[in-house]
Amino acid sequence: MACVPLSFIPAWVAEALSPYRELVEGPTAAYRAAIVDTKEFAVHDIVFLDRATLGPRVALRRPAFSHRLTEYDRTAPPEVEARLAGAAIAIVNKVDLRADVLARLPDLKLIAVAATGTDCVDKSYCQAHGIAVANIRGYALRTVPEHTFALILALRRNLIPFRDDTRAGEWQKSDQFCFFHHPINDLGGSRLGILGEGVLGQRVAEIARAFGMIPMFAAHKGVSGLGPLYTPWDEALETSDIITLHAPLTPTTRGMIALAEFRRMKRRPLIINTARGGLIVEEDLEQALNEGLVSGAGIDVTLPEPPPADGVLMRLANRSDTIVTPHIAWASDEAQQALADQLIDNIENFVAGRPGNLVTGGF
């Protein structure tokens, strides 16, 4: 199949596809050179800098070529250079690899990111200096949408407040078979605004339809003319009963939901974020909850992670109308194992000269 340069695609599509540029245009000369150079290594030194970011029940198989694999549970910034000295392949999840450190690692040929997001890596430097970067794709198609709906259902039906009241003896105090301390709302017939139309957003829409909901893909903020798939941005904010975020964190999406957006939400929706911290201005979310602009929030991500003990997110975690989970939407046992298997596939394919999942743009 012929490759299509992104220059022949409309600008808004090109921007959305930029993380997958290598899949569209093919490997660059620098990457091809890196693939050739890596064959010079008789034994490939592989270093996993933050193995503890994968759970203890995940089996990480050994690559099917001659190698030395060194695993560290965690790596602090001052330890990165020493631990990667002489390594041909680095495995990272959240450890930062910036230009000043990469410049002192001449043997490095591949950075295998154990995640979809690659913002921890200076990809511009890697592109210019022949270091390939590969990421993980498609592994979270079940786990993230299911966690999204776990949050939606728990909040929509006030499961946690009812559980807490039951533990506190409220059932025994009632004079009948049940009590009605909190509102309970069905999902059927409600409007779900989805911010992000990728595979996760599409899967969320499928589940929503099964519940009898009305899913809407919000147009990109500040962009018009995207076609019939999209509901205009303002309309999505104004008419949604629930808003769920499945967008990447980029300079254009950072802070995409702030007080101005909350004030447009006429139906007091639930806000769900299982995508990236930084998409929502947390101080503004707290104000929106205080003012009743939204009816509740389910938050799985924040910046930084973990959040400070005295930060906004931890205040939100103590509210009865908010559920905060510790960035685990991606982390079902099944999804983590699929991620680990794909991670080693990426490494084996690169060494074999058939690289996949190469990344040149930011997520």
N, C-alpha and C positions, 0 to 999 in steps of 0.2 A: 504493500500500500504506500502510495506517495506521501511524503511528509508535507505538511501545510505550514508555511511560516505564519507566525502570529500577526505579522504586518497586514495579512490579507483578511483578518477577522475584525469585526467591529470593535471599537475601543473598549466598550464595557465588557464584552465577552473575553477579550484578550486579558483584561485585568483579572477577571474571575479565573481564567485558566493559567495565569502566570505561574502558580506553584507547580504546574504540571508541564512547564515548557519543554522539559527534556522528553516527555512522552510525545509531544506534538512535533517538535522539530528534530528530535534525535540527539544523541550524545554529542557534546562539543569536542573539538580537537583536544582540548586540555584533558577532558575526561578519558578520551580514547588513549591518550598518551599514558595516563595514570594506570589504565587497565593493562597496557603492555608492560609498563615498568614493574607492576606488582608481581609479574611472573618471574622476575629475577630473584625473588626471595625463595630459597629452598625450604625454609621453615618460616611460616608467617607468625609474627608476634601480634597477638590480639589482646587488647586491654579493655575490660569493661569497668568503667569508672564509677558507676552507681548501680550495682546489681540489686541492692535492696529496694529499688523502685519497682521491681517485679516481685510479686508475692512469694511466700515460702513454698506454696504448692505448685509453682511453675517449674517444669522441667526444661532446662536449657540444654539441648542436645549439642554434642561436639561437632564442629564443622568437619566435613568429609575430605579433608586435605591435611597435609603435614602442618602442624601449628603448635604454638604455645599460647594457652589462654590463661590470663591472669585476671581474677575478679576482685574488685574492691566493693564493699557494701556502699561506701560513701567516699567522696573525694572533695576536699575543700579547695578553693581556688588556688592557694599557694602550692598545693600538691600536684596539680595537673601536669605541669611540664615534666617533672621528675618521673611521674608514673607512666607517661607516654613516650619517654625517651627511647628511641629505637623501635617503637611499635609501627607496624605497617597499617594496622586496622584499629581504630578506636570505636568502642561502643559506648554511647551516652544516652541518657534520657533527659536529664535536666541540668547537667553540668555545662557551664558556659565554656565554649571554645572560641576565643576571639583572636583577632589578627596578630596581636603582640605575642601570644603564646604559640599560635600555629606557625609563625615565622621561625620559631626555634625548634620545630619538629620536622626536619627535612625528610625523614623516612616515612612519614604518614601519607598513605595513599587513599584510604577510605575512612569516612566517618559514618558508621551505621547508627542511625538514631532509632532508639527503641520506643518510638512514638510517631504520631502523625505530624505534630508541630515541630518545626525545625528552627524556631527563633533562637535557640540556644547556640547556634552555630553561625559564624560569620561566613555566609555563603558567597559573598562577593569576593572575599579573599580566596576561598576554596576554588571558585571558578577561575580566578586569575592565575592560580598556582598549581592547577592540576590535581587537586584533592577532590575526589568524588564524595558526594553526600547522598545517602539513601535513607528513605523513611519507610514507615509502616502505613499501609492503606487498607481500608475495608474491614478491619478486624472488629470494629465496634458497632456493626450494623444492628445487632440485637441489644447489646448491653446498654448503650446510651439512650436509645428510644425507650427501652423498658424502664430505666431509671427515671427518665423524664415523666413517664406516666405514673410511676410510683409516687413521685412528688405531687403531680397534679391530683391524683386520686386522694392522697392523704390530706391535702389542703382543701380540696373541693368538698370533702365529706367531713373535715375536721376530726380525723381519726385520732390524732395525738391529744388534742384537748379532751375528747371523750375518754380516751384511755386514762389520762391523768386524773380526770374527775372520778372515774370508776375506782382507780387505785385509792383515791382519797375518801372513798365511802359514800359518794353522792348517790349511787344507785340505792343503797340502803335507806338513805334519807328521803327518797322520792315516795310518793303515796300511790304509785301505780307501777306498771310493768316496765316503763322506760322513762327517760327524761330528755328534755329538749334545750339544753343549755347553749347549744351552738347550732348555727345554720348548717343544713345539709343540702347540697346541690348536685343534680345529675350532670353528666357530661353530654348526654344526647341532646342535640339541638343547639348546643353552645358553639360559639365561633372561636376558632383557634387561629391566632396570628402567628405564623412561623417566619422567623427572621433567619434566613439561610436556606437555600434551595438545593443543597448538596445531597449526598446519599442519606445522611442522617435526617435532614429535614424531610426528604421524600418518604423515608420510612415512618417518621412521626405522623405524616399526613395519612399514610395507609392505616396506621393504628387508629387515628382519630376517626376516620371514616367508619371503621368497624364499630366504634362506640356511638355512631350516629352523629358525630360532630361535623361542623362545617369548617374545613381547613382552608386557610388563605396564605399564600406566599407573599410576604410584603416586598414591594419594590425596594431596591436599594435606596438608602437615604440620599436625597438630593439628586436622584436619577429618575428620568421619565422616559417613556417610550420603550419599555422593556418587553412589551407584548402581553398577550392575554393570560399567560401563566400567572402574572403578578397582579396583586391588589396595590393601588397607590399607597405610598408610605403613610400619609396622614390618615387615609381611610382605614388602613389596617390598625393603626393605633386607636382610632376613635371607635371602632366597631367590634373589637375583640373582647371576648370574655376571659380569655387566657392568652398570654403572649409567651412564646418559648423561643429561646435564642440558640441557633445552631450555626453561627457565623464564625469565621476565623478572626483572630485579632490582628489587625493591620492598622497603619496610620489613619486610614479612612473609617475604620469601624471602632476605633478606640473611643470610649465615651459616647457611643451611639444612642444610648438611652440615658438621658439626664432629666433635670427638672422640667425643661420645656416639653419633653416628650411625655413625661408623666402627666403634665397638666392637659394634654390632649386626650388622655384616656378616659372617655366619657362613661364607660361601663365598669369602672373600678376593677380591672382584670387582675387575675393572678399573674405574677411574673416568674418565669422559670429560666434559669441559666445553668445549663450543663455544658456550655461551650468553652468560654475563656473568661477569666477574670480580666477586668478592664473594659469589657463591653458596656457595663453598667457603671455609672458613677454611684458608688455605694452610699456616700453621704446624701445624695439626692434620693436614693431609694429609701433611706431611713426617713427622710422628710416626707416623702410620698406616703409611706405607711402611717406616719404620725398624723398627716392631714387627711387620711382616708382616700387618697387619690387612687390607690390600688388596695385590693382586699387581702393580699398575702403574697408571699414570695417563697420560692424554693431555689436555693442557691448551692451549687456544688463546686464553684470555682471562685477564686479571688486573686488579687495581687497585693502583696507577695503571698506565697504559700510556703509554710503555714502563715496565717495572719497573726499580727501582734495580739497579745491577750487583751489589751485595752483598745483594740481597734473597732471600727464600725461593724465589721462582720460579726464579731463576737457579741456585740450588743444585740444585733439582729437575731443571733442564735438563741437568745434568751426570751424572744417574743413568742407568744402563742400563735401568732398568725404567720410565722416564718419557720421554715425548716432549712437548716444548714447541714450539708454533708461534706466530708473532707476529700473532695476531688476523687470520688470513687465511681462515678457514673460509667467509666470505661472499664471497670476492674472486676467484672465477673470472672470466675475461674476459667470459664471456657474462652472468654475473650483474651485474657492474659496468655493462655497457652497458645492461642492462634497467633498472637503478637510475637511470642518468643519463637515460634516455628518460622514465621515469616522473616524475622530478624536474621536467623541463621541462613534461610534461603537467600536473602539479599547478599550476605557475605559470600556464600558458596558461588552464587551466580557471578558476582564481581570477579572473584579469583579465577573462575572458569572462562572469563572473557565475554560473558553475556549479561552485563549489568542490567538491573531493573530497579524501578522505583527511584530513579535519580532525581534530585531536586536542585533547581537553580534559583527559584523565586522564594520569597518569604511567605510564611503562613500567617 
